[in-house]
Amino acid sequence: MSVTPTSHYAQLVGREIHWMDWGDPAAPAVIAWHGLARTGRDMDELAVHLVGDGWRVICPDTLGRGLSQWSPAPDEEYQLAFYARLADALCEHLGLARVHWVGTSMGGAIGTVCASGLVVPAMKKRIAALVLNDNAPQLAAAAIERIKAYAGNPPAFDTVSELEAFLRTVYKPYGWLSDAQWRRMTETSTRRLADGRVTPHYDPAMVRQFTVHDDDYLIWSHYDAIEVPVMILRGAESDLVLPETVEAMRHRGPGAAGRLTVLEVVGCGHAPALNVPEQLEPVAAFLRAAP
């Protein structure tokens, strides 16, 4: 099916944010939020699949990523609480009273903070269901150290082809992607530096989230406060979401209430690319079954 999205910008909480809007504006809405150093275009395959299922899908670029503005106040704004405020402002701007949320990695953490209502109470009423793509209320310390080491110091290359080769290596844990999907990932997450070289399309200062806000991703209190159905997709080889953390999730918050669905995704680490039927259809089925 051929689906063409539209590109949008708006001032939200004083910052210009970009998003892609897929499907019928009158259809029930899904917010699909990308990972830490990525952009909303990572959600293209998910969006096409869900639009075919009757959804509208909104894919933002987080502050400091893709085509969204870089923060002039990185220590205050590159953190989950501010991202939750941006999400609330986006819903207000679009007039969305009720949404389903699919978040990869950081996008899942933002969804968790939103669904808890502990930071932005209005978001608790908005989110009807939450999908966490290789994200959990506690992340492995060793993996966080790995992220801090590479994300704040993105490499630069003379050519886009060299950048693509780098991305294919760094994101190999995503699992299988077609050549066309690797090329799109590269072309939608590339910016050119003043010296003519190319580098990933994000603000390196966003990694200060991990140094200024040490425990920003330790969010059990938010998870415990969630009252809607939750699905977690864990990459079977993930070094970020450990099996024991998923087991703890089964006994707390939505898990203790019988509202947690767990799917182990074979052939992937951190994080499944949400680009093949084996990943897309379980997510679509979960959203269809949610309130």
Secondary structure, DSSP 4 states (H G I P E B T S, - for coil): -----EEEEEEETTEEEEEEEES-TTSPEEEEE--TT--GGGGHHHHHHHHHTT-EEEEEPPTTBTTSPPPSSHHHHSSHHHHHHHHHHHHHHHT-SSEEEEEETHHHHHHHHHHH-SS-HHHHHHEEEEEEES--SS--HHHHHHHHHHHTS---BSSHHHHHHHHHHHTGGG----HHHHHHHHHTSEEE-TTS-EEESB-GGGGGHHHHSTTTT--HHHHHT--S-EEEEEETT-SSS-HHHHHHHTTSHHHHTT-EEEEEETT--S---S-SHHHHHHHHHHHHH--
